[in-house]
Amino acid sequence: MIALAQELGNPVAVANARVTLGAVLFYLGEVGDARHHGEDVRALTDTEALRLSSVFGISSCCLLAATYAHLGRTAQARAMIR
């Protein structure tokens, strides 16, 4: 899904695919990989194409808060939910 979205040049589809994959990985116990996808989506939301789509920023922050908490990084987890 991510490769197709990138090939089509659709940043919204890329963000959607990555946040979805991050959530799936989180629930499968692959917390580090989930964090990686969350951070990538967070970086994507800073671009012009996704600036108006706050849902991805919110979703990536929630995903990152959960992954940071599971990794014992509570200060970073709290920062994501503020």
ZIZIBEL-V91608 format. One line per field, one symbol per residue. ss: DSSP state (h for helix, s for strand, l for the rest). phi: phi as a letter, one per 40 degrees, with the letter a starting at -180 (. if undefined). burial: b if it has 16 or more other C-alpha atoms within 10 Angstrom, else e. A space follows every 50 residues. Layout:
# ZIZIBEL-V91608
ss: ???
phi: ???
burial: ???
This chain:
# ZIZIBEL-V91608
ss: lhhhhhhhllhhhhhhhhhhhhhhhhhlllhhhhhhhhhhhhhhlllhhh lllhhhhhhhhhhhhhhhhhlllhhhhhhhll
phi: .cccccccgbcccccccccccdcccdccgccccccdcccccdcccccdcb dccccccccccccccccccccgcccccccccc
burial: ebeebeeeeebbbbbbbbbbbbbebbeeeebbbbbebbbbbbebbeeeeb eeeeebbebbbbbbbbbbeeeeeeeebeebee
